[in-house]
Amino acid sequence: MATQNRVPRPVTKRGFASSPWLASAAWLADAVFETDLRGNFTAFGDARFLGFEARQLLGTAIDSLFGFSGYLAGIIAGLPAAGGQWQGQLTLRRADAEPHPYRLALALRAGRLLTQTAVTGLLINLEAGANTQPDATRRSASAALLCPDTGLWLLASFAEQAARRFDRLDVEGRPGTLILLGFGEAEAVFHTPIAISIAEEMREIIRPTDLLGRITPVVIALWCDGMDHLTGAERATRLCKYLPSATPGQSLLSLGLATRWPGSADDPEVLLTRAMAALHTAEVITARDNTASWHVWQSHHKV
């Protein structure tokens, strides 16, 4: 049983380099993981994975754990043709042997040379309801509405506030865009000072209708009513140029964007999953180019 102060501790197979994405995404989902291109587990976002001891699963085929007989391996093999990303719903058996419905998101992970080297995965338990964190401890820890350091909405309250706008946007026929600003590459001692600096700067430049949240220790979220992916990309470009100089140590930032179109029925879970996938791609580009970068989630696949 986790304690209230417990934070996710990624587990990685010897010889494999995991992404900072793991530690960030572990706060947003019930389970996050990475596999090689054949579908064998190489890393997990925390020491336990759906009730299993994560370290004991390293090297195990994802299909053998869930008894899918090559189903997920086939999806992984088809990722390049599917735009590098896939989302769907399926039933998985946890360590307690009970079946549970999950939303699974898979995305190719590029190395520093942008060659595809691994697959990242994110699981959200659909029984737990939208806007919950991975386990009872983290849900309890996020019960407060606001981050005490920045004054921004925490994950559950941010998602709830954003979701309240969706019906009106659908009626008005307008999109909305979620922008995630990640700084997981910075040393842990700088995470809170960076978050405070970003919060202060963003309050000065965002519109009154925009919504800000600190949804993980290293991710600031911005929801923008009426903004499509093109306008979102323009804003992300400006933020990449302006924000690093306003943060402690001129920290490198990565931005991931996902747009919700009117009538799409996309909920906050879907948008967070897509934006986190885009953030991960941006992190790869940031590390390669040593400069703040952004990426917009795009896929032809429909959940």
C-alpha positions in Angstrom: 0.0 0.0 0.0 1.5 3.4 -1.0 1.9 6.1 1.4 0.5 9.6 0.8 4.0 10.9 0.0 4.8 8.1 -2.4 5.7 9.1 -5.9 6.0 6.9 -9.0 9.3 5.1 -9.3 10.0 4.0 -12.9 11.5 0.5 -13.5 13.6 -0.1 -16.5 15.2 -3.3 -18.0 19.0 -3.3 -18.0 20.4 -2.0 -21.2 17.3 0.1 -22.1 16.9 3.8 -21.7 13.5 4.9 -20.6 11.9 8.3 -21.3 11.1 11.1 -18.8 7.6 10.6 -20.1 7.2 7.6 -17.8 7.5 9.5 -14.6 5.1 12.3 -15.9 2.5 10.0 -17.3 2.4 7.8 -14.2 0.6 10.5 -12.4 -2.2 10.6 -15.0 -3.0 7.0 -15.7 -3.5 3.7 -13.9 -0.4 2.2 -15.6 2.2 3.3 -18.1 4.8 1.2 -19.7 7.2 0.8 -22.6 7.9 -2.2 -24.9 10.4 -2.9 -27.6 9.2 -3.1 -31.2 8.3 -6.8 -30.7 6.0 -6.0 -27.8 8.2 -7.1 -24.9 8.1 -5.0 -21.7 11.2 -2.8 -21.2 10.1 -0.2 -18.7 7.2 0.7 -16.3 6.2 4.0 -14.8 6.0 2.6 -11.3 7.2 -0.4 -9.3 3.8 -2.1 -9.6 1.9 -2.7 -12.8 -1.8 -3.5 -12.4 -1.1 -5.2 -9.2 1.9 -7.2 -10.5 5.5 -6.6 -9.4 6.8 -4.6 -12.4 10.4 -5.7 -12.2 9.4 -9.4 -12.6 7.6 -8.5 -15.9 10.6 -7.0 -17.7 11.2 -8.9 -20.9 7.7 -10.5 -20.8 5.6 -10.2 -24.0 2.6 -8.0 -23.4 0.3 -10.5 -25.1 1.4 -13.3 -22.8 0.6 -11.3 -19.7 -2.9 -10.5 -20.9 -3.5 -13.7 -22.9 -4.2 -12.0 -26.2 -2.3 -14.5 -28.5 -0.6 -11.9 -30.6 -3.4 -9.3 -30.7 -1.4 -6.5 -29.2 1.8 -7.5 -31.0 -0.1 -7.1 -34.2 -1.2 -3.6 -33.3 2.3 -2.7 -32.4 3.6 -4.0 -35.7 1.0 -1.9 -37.5 1.8 1.4 -35.7 3.9 2.9 -38.5 1.0 2.5 -40.9 -1.4 3.9 -38.4 0.4 7.2 -38.0 2.5 5.9 -35.1 -0.4 5.9 -32.6 -3.3 3.8 -31.6 -6.1 4.0 -29.0 -8.8 1.5 -28.1 -10.8 -0.2 -25.3 -10.2 -3.7 -24.1 -10.7 -5.9 -21.0 -7.6 -6.8 -19.0 -7.1 -9.1 -16.0 -5.1 -7.5 -13.1 -3.1 -9.5 -10.6 -6.4 -10.1 -8.7 -7.6 -12.2 -11.8 -10.7 -10.0 -12.1 -11.4 -8.5 -15.6 -11.5 -4.7 -15.8 -12.2 -2.4 -18.8 -9.4 -0.1 -19.8 -8.6 2.4 -22.5 -5.2 1.7 -24.0 -3.1 4.2 -25.9 0.0 3.1 -27.7 2.6 5.3 -29.5 5.9 4.8 -31.2 8.8 6.3 -29.2 11.7 7.8 -31.2 15.3 7.9 -30.0 17.5 10.9 -30.1 18.0 10.4 -33.9 14.2 10.2 -34.3 14.4 6.5 -35.4 11.6 4.4 -33.9 13.1 2.5 -31.0 10.3 1.6 -28.6 6.6 1.7 -27.9 5.0 3.7 -25.1 1.7 2.6 -23.5 -0.8 4.2 -21.2 -3.8 2.5 -19.5 -6.8 4.2 -17.9 -9.3 2.1 -15.9 -12.8 2.9 -17.3 -14.5 1.6 -14.2 -12.9 4.2 -12.0 -14.7 7.0 -13.9 -13.1 10.0 -15.6 -10.7 12.4 -14.0 -9.2 9.9 -11.4 -5.6 9.2 -10.7 -4.0 5.8 -10.7 -4.7 4.5 -7.2 -6.5 5.5 -4.0 -3.5 7.2 -2.5 -3.1 9.6 -5.5 -6.8 10.2 -5.8 -6.8 11.1 -2.1 -3.8 13.4 -2.5 -5.5 15.2 -5.4 -8.7 15.7 -3.5 -7.8 19.4 -2.8 -8.8 21.7 -5.6 -5.6 23.7 -6.0 -1.9 23.2 -6.0 -0.6 24.9 -2.8 2.6 26.1 -4.6 1.2 27.6 -7.7 -2.5 28.1 -7.0 -3.4 26.2 -10.2 -6.1 23.6 -10.5 -4.9 20.0 -9.7 -5.6 17.2 -12.2 -9.1 16.2 -11.1 -10.4 19.7 -10.7 -8.7 20.9 -13.9 -10.3 18.0 -15.9 -13.7 18.7 -14.3 -13.5 22.5 -15.1 -12.5 21.7 -18.7 -15.2 19.1 -19.2 -17.9 21.7 -18.1 -17.1 23.7 -21.2 -17.5 20.9 -23.7 -21.3 21.0 -24.1 -21.3 24.7 -24.7 -18.5 24.4 -27.3 -20.4 21.7 -29.1 -23.5 23.8 -29.2 -21.5 26.8 -30.6 -19.6 24.5 -33.0 -16.2 25.6 -31.7 -13.1 23.5 -31.0 -10.9 23.7 -27.9 -7.2 22.8 -27.5 -5.3 21.3 -24.6 -1.6 22.3 -24.3 0.7 20.5 -21.9 3.9 22.2 -20.8 6.4 19.6 -19.6 9.8 20.2 -17.8 10.6 16.7 -16.6 14.2 17.0 -17.9 15.0 19.5 -15.2 16.5 18.4 -11.9 13.9 17.6 -9.2 15.0 20.4 -7.0 13.9 22.9 -9.7 10.4 21.4 -10.4 8.4 23.6 -8.0 10.4 26.8 -8.8 9.8 26.2 -12.5 6.1 25.5 -12.0 5.7 28.7 -10.0 7.6 30.7 -12.6 5.5 29.3 -15.5 2.2 29.9 -13.5 3.2 33.5 -12.9 4.1 34.1 -16.5 1.1 32.3 -18.0 -1.4 34.3 -15.8 0.0 37.5 -17.5 -0.4 36.3 -21.1 -3.4 34.0 -21.3 -7.0 35.0 -22.1 -9.5 35.3 -19.3 -11.4 32.3 -20.6 -8.3 30.0 -20.6 -7.9 27.4 -17.9 -4.6 26.6 -16.1 -3.7 23.6 -14.1 -0.7 21.8 -12.6 -1.7 18.3 -13.4 1.6 16.6 -12.4 4.7 17.9 -10.6 6.4 18.4 -14.0 3.4 19.3 -16.3 1.4 22.5 -16.5 -1.8 22.2 -18.5 -3.6 25.0 -20.5 -7.1 24.6 -21.9 -8.1 27.1 -24.5 -11.8 27.5 -25.6 -12.3 28.1 -29.3 -8.7 27.3 -30.3 -8.0 24.9 -33.1 -4.7 23.0 -33.8 -3.3 25.7 -36.0 -3.8 28.5 -33.6 -2.6 26.2 -30.8 0.6 25.6 -32.8 1.1 29.3 -33.2 0.7 29.8 -29.4 3.0 26.9 -28.7 5.7 28.5 -30.9 5.5 31.7 -29.0 5.6 29.9 -25.6 8.7 28.0 -26.7 10.5 31.2 -27.5 9.4 33.2 -24.4 8.9 30.9 -21.4 12.4 29.2 -21.1 14.0 32.6 -20.4 11.5 33.2 -17.6 12.2 30.0 -15.7 15.0 29.1 -13.3 18.1 28.1 -15.2 16.3 28.9 -18.5 15.0 25.3 -18.4 14.2 23.4 -21.6 10.4 23.0 -22.1 8.4 20.6 -24.2 4.8 21.2 -25.3 2.2 18.6 -26.4 -1.1 19.7 -27.9 -4.4 17.9 -28.6 -7.5 19.5 -30.1 -11.1 18.6 -29.3 -13.5 19.1 -32.2 -17.1 20.0 -31.7 -19.4 17.0 -31.6 -16.4 14.6 -31.2 -17.6 13.2 -27.8 -13.9 13.3 -26.6 -13.7 13.5 -22.8 -10.8 14.8 -20.7 -9.3 11.3 -20.4 -9.0 11.1 -24.2 -7.5 14.6 -24.5 -5.0 14.0 -21.8 -3.9 10.7 -23.3 -3.4 12.4 -26.7 -1.7 15.4 -25.3 0.7 13.3 -23.3 1.6 11.3 -26.4 2.3 14.6 -28.2 4.3 15.8 -25.2 6.5 12.7 -25.4 7.3 13.3 -29.0 8.1 16.9 -28.2 10.5 15.7 -25.4 12.4 13.7 -28.0 12.8 16.7 -30.3 13.8 18.9 -27.3 16.5 16.5 -26.2 17.8 16.2 -29.8 17.9 19.9 -30.7 18.5 21.2 -27.1 15.8 23.8 -27.5 12.2 24.1 -26.5 9.9 22.2 -28.9 6.2 21.4 -29.4 4.2 18.7 -31.2 0.5 18.4 -32.1 -1.3 15.0 -31.7 -2.7 13.8 -35.0 -4.1 10.4 -36.0 -6.6 8.9 -38.4 -7.6 6.4 -35.8 -11.0 7.0 -34.1 -11.6 5.7 -30.6 
